Every structure is written in C-alpha cells, then in structure tokens.
Amino acid sequence: MDYNQLCNLFNGKNKLQFKLYSLEYNVELIDNKVVIYAIYYEKDKHYYNSFEELMNNYTVYNEPLIEQINRIKVLD
C-alpha cells in the first residue's frame, strides 16, 4: 500500500483502522483535526492538522509512519 492509497481511504471515510507491528491504530477526523491513537491506549491521542502532517510526524519506534508505510496493514 502506498501513501496515496492510504490518503484516499482516509479521505473517503474520514476514518482509517490499521495494524502496525502488534498494535492496531485508529485515525479519525474529529473537530477538523486528524487524531491517531492505538486501540489499547485510547487515552493517549495525538492531534494533527492534516493526514500528511500525521504521516510525517507521528512516530512508532522513532520512525515516522511515512517511512513504515510498507508495514501498515489496513483493517477496514
């Protein structure tokens, strides 16, 4: 899956659920902010202004999501 496919999936539903390593993540559009959180850690939410900003700045194991895009498995 490439960046454009992920972006189109998110923009189509304003929601995306994916698995990366052993955690499942939700990405949602809430109050014009893009929110990401691991399902098991729902209280630890991170807010971004756009999907692109999220992909470039949210890190898992000190690597931004954009660099781990080949490991992302979409669950929707």
Residue pairs with C-beta under 8 A, 6 or more apart in sequence:
1 69
1 70
1 72
1 74
2 69
3 55
3 66
3 69
6 16
6 18
6 51
6 55
6 69
6 72
6 74
7 51
7 52
9 16
9 74
9 76
10 16
10 27
10 29
10 51
11 51
13 76
14 28
14 29
15 26
15 27
15 28
15 29
15 76
16 26
16 27
16 28
16 74
16 76
17 24
17 25
17 26
17 27
17 74
17 75
17 76
18 24
18 25
18 27
18 72
18 73
18 74
18 75
19 25
19 72
19 73
19 75
20 60
20 65
20 68
20 71
20 72
20 73
21 60
21 61
21 71
23 38
23 39
23 40
24 38
24 39
24 40
24 75
25 36
25 37
25 38
25 39
26 35
26 36
26 37
26 39
27 34
27 35
27 36
27 51
27 54
28 34
28 35
29 35
33 47
33 48
33 49
34 47
34 48
34 49
34 50
34 51
34 53
34 54
35 45
35 46
35 47
35 48
36 45
36 46
36 48
36 54
36 58
37 43
37 44
37 45
37 46
38 44
46 54
46 58
48 54
48 57
48 58
54 65
55 64
55 65
55 66
55 69
56 64
56 65
56 66
57 64
58 64
58 65
59 65
60 68
65 72
